[in-house]
Amino acid sequence: MNPIFQTIFTRFALSDKKGKVDEDSIIREIDLMKLRLIQFFKEFVLITAGFLLAGFGLKGFLLPNSFIDGGVTGISLLISEVTGFELSVLLIIINLPFIILGFKQIGPQFAVKSILAIIGLALAVYFIDYPVVTSDKLLVAAFGGFFLGAGIGLTVRGGGVLDGTEVLAIYLSKKSGLTIGDIILIFNVLIFAVGAYVLSIEVALYAILTYYAAAKTVDFIIEGIEEYTGITIISDRSEKIRKMITEDLGHGTTIYKGEKGYAPDGGELKPVDIIYTVVTRLEIARLQNEIDMIDPSAFIIKNNIKDTKGGMIKRLNSAKMK
């Protein structure tokens, strides 16, 4: 049974020794059902927006100007350009082996979402009459890559893929000493080399620009609009710094119990509270200034964070802080 609807039929038969319905269990299951429905709707919207945007990038920019891209989409574009075979069919056929691999390596839900997204892209390319936006080669490379990357990124956030290259890279990285990024790079270099030989060097060079624009857009979509930084603070005035972060900046903190690693003349190590918090990059300067006013000698470590979930990441509004 579909997990979204499974909870509708569970727990309602639960009863205690007197035969009464377990109302708390019913409420919990209804809440769980709501969360699953919201998650399903969110994933549906992301994947739908993903293949529609990718279709716009292909038909509005790349296809009319005989441009190619990297990955499976690039192979499909290249074959379609050389043979005249229908692109929408190629997108499904060439991606299919990678989706089967994803089914084995990642799971059935991923495979189902991915094949639906790829079929959606194929249908969008075949049926939707997207307008041709421009024939300027630089604009085609930049914005064609942007819309294609936005579509791929949204689909990934929805739990699937529009391009099976990443699935292959994950599989091969486990079998070899190469990283996922290395494998994708090698894969795309081969595609661009074939494109340069079959079409022209100019097309291959523009394809590199298209791929770069798409890759950067994918990173931007997946990692989120805001970039977060993890801040570790070691200070003798840790309590004042903690209050400043939670009360003035409105962010959560975690306190680690530690010891300073140096003791003069071999004395006893001094205990210290180590503060950890996460802020956006726009708040780093203010946090640094506030710490300097409390303890100019505080030791601060900064680490880039791809994404976050839960906790007090966002700044609390004034009503909550009062």
N, C-alpha and C positions, 0 to 999 in steps of 0.2 A: 504494500500500500504506500502511496506517496506520503513522505514524512510531513508535508504541509497539512494534509488533511487527516493523517492518522490520529492526531490528538483529539479530533472531534469525537471519535468513537471510543476513546479510552478513558478510564477512571470513573466514568459515570455509573458503572456497575459496582464500584467499590462501596463497601458498607462495613460498619462496625458490627459488633456482636449482636446488637439490637436491630440490625437491618437498616440503619439510617445511612443516608448518602454522605460520603466524605466530602463536605463542601469545600474544605481547604484544598483538597486534591483537584476538584473541579476548577476552582479559580486558578490554580497554578497551571493546569493544562490549557485553559482558555488563554491565559497570558502567553504561554509558550506558543500556542497556535497563532496568536496575533503577531508575535515576533517573527515567526517563520513566514507568515504571509507578507509582512513588511519587507523581510529579506528577499523573498521571491519577487516582489514587485520592484524592488530596487535593482536587483540583478537583471530583471527583464528590461527595465528602462535603460540601464547602462549598456547592455548588449545591443539593444535596438538602436540606440543613439550611436553606438560604435560602428555597426556595419553601414548605417546610413551616411555617417561622416566619411568613412573609408571609401564608400561608393562615390561620394562627391569628389574626393581627392583623385580617384582613378578616372572617372568620366569627365569631370570638370577641368582637369589639368593634365594628367599624365597620358591617358589614351589618345586624345586628339593630337598631341604633339609627339607621339612615338617615343615617350620616355619610359624608362624602366626603373625599378627599385631593387632593394636587396631582398633576401629571404625567398620564401615560396612565392610570394606575390611577384617578386622580380623574375623568377623562373617562368611563371605563368605569363607575365607581360612579354617576356622575351620570346617564348614559343608562339604566343598569339601574334606578335609582330612579324615573325619570320614565316609562319605557316598560314596565318589568317584564321586559325581555329578560334572558336568562340571562347572568349576569356572567362565567362561565367562558368562554363563547363570545366575548364582547366583549373580554376581555383578549387573546385571540389575534388577533382581527380587527384591532383598533385598533393593536396593537403590530407587526403584520406589515409595514406600510410602513416603519416605523423600522428594523426588523431588516434589510430589504432594503437600506436606505440604509447601515446598519452594515456589511453585506457588502461594499459598494463602497468605503466610506470607511476601514474598519478591517481587515477580512479575513474569510475564510471560517470560520476556527476560532471567532472571536468570534461570528459569526452563528449557527453551529451550537449553541454553548453557550447562547446567549441564547434561541433558539427552543425548545430542550429545557427550559430553566428556566421559560419562560413556559407551555409546555404542561404542565409539572409543576405549576405554580401553578394553572392552570385545572383540572386533574384533582383537585388537593387541595381546591379550593373546591367542586367538584361532588360528589366522592365522600366526603370525610372529614367526619364529623359532629363538628365542633369544639364544645366546650361554650360557651355564652354566659356570659361571666364576670361582667359587670356592666352596669347600665343608667345608672349615674351618668355624666353627660355629661363632666365634667372627667376622670374616670378613663378613659373611653372614648377621649377625645382624646389623653391622655398615653400610655396603654399600648397603644392601637391603633396610634398612630404609632411607638411604641418597637418593637413586634414587626414591624411592616411595614418600618421602617427597618433593623432587624437582618437581616431576610430579604434586603433589597436589598443591604445592605453585604456580607453573606457571599457572595451571588451575584457581586458585583463582584470580590471576592477570588478567586473561582473562575474568573474570566475571562469572565463574561457579564453580562447585565443583566436585570432583571425589569420595567424601565420604559424605554421608548424615548426619553424626553424628552432624556436626555443625548446620545444619538446625534444627534438633530436640532439640539441646541444646538452641538455640535462642528461640524456641517456649516454652520450659519448663521453661526457666528463667523468662519469662513474667508471667507464671502461679504460680511460686513459689518464695521463697526468695533466691534461690541459684543462683550463678553466672554461666555464660556459662562455665568457666573453671572447676567449681565444678561438673557440670553435665557431662562434657566430661570425667573427672577423674573417677567418679562413674561408668559411662558406660563402660569404659575400664577396670576398676578393676573387674567388673563382667565377662567380656570377658576373662581376664587372669585367673580368678578363674576357670571358666569352662574349659579353656585350660589345666590348671594344673590337673584337675580331669579327663578329657577325654584322654588327651595325656600323659603329664608328667610334673612334677614341673620344670624340666630342660628346656623344651620347653617354658613353661610360663615365666621363668626368661629371656630366650633369647628374647622372644616376648616383654618383657618390654624394653630391650635394643633397639630392633628394633623400637618400638614406640617412644622412647626417641630420637633416631637419626632422625626419620622422623619428629617429632615435631619441633626439633631444625632447621632442614633444611627448613621446611615450614616457620618458623619465619624469617629465614635468607632471603628467597626468597621474601616473602611478604613485609618485612620492608625495603628491599633494601640492597645493599652492604655497603653503607655508613650509619653510624648512626649519626643523627643530634642532636645537643644540642641547646636549646634556652637559650640565655644569657640576663639577665636583669641587667642593670648597673645604679646605682644611684651615682652621683658624682657632686661636685661643678664645675668640669672642663669638663662637658659633651660635650661641643662643640669641644674641642680638641680630645676627645675620639671618637666622631662621625666621624670627619675627618679622624682619624687614621683607623677606621673600613672601611669606604667607599673608601678612597684613597690608603691606604697602603695594607689593606687586600682584598679589592675589593668586599666587601659584602654590601648588603643593610641594612638599619636600619629603625626603626620606633621610633618616639619620642612621648612620653606621657608627658603631662603637669601635674605636681603634686606639692605637698607641703611636706616639711619635717614635721614629726609628733611631733617634740620636739622643743619648743622655750624657751630659758632661761628666768627665772623670769616672765613667763606668757606673753612674748612679742608676736609679730605677727609672724605667721608661714612663713618660708622662701620658696619661690617658687623654684622648681627644675625641670630640664628636665630629664625624665627617658628614657634611651635608651634600645631598644630591638633589638636583632639581632639573626641570626641562623647561626651556623658554624658546620663543621664536627668535629668529636672527635679528629682528627689529628691536628686541628688548635687551640684547646682549650689552649694548653700550650703557644703558641705564643701570642694569644690574651691576656691571663693573664699577660704575661711579659710586653706587650706593655701598658696595663692599669696601671700596677704597676709603670712604668716609668713616666706616666702622673700624676696619682693620687694614691699613695700607700694606701690611706684610702678609696678608692671607695668601695661601697657595691655591691657585685656581687651575683646574684642568677642563678643557673644552673638547667635546666629541660631537661630530656630526651624526644626526639621527635621520634615517630615511622616513620613518612614519611612527605615529604613536596611537594608542587607543586606551580609553579609560583614564581614570585619575583626574587630577586638577591640572590639566594642560592649558586649557583656555583660561584667560584672566576672568576672575569672578567679577560680577557687576557690583556696584556700590551697595545695592540692597542686600545682597548676600554677604557682603563683607561687614556690614554693620551688626 
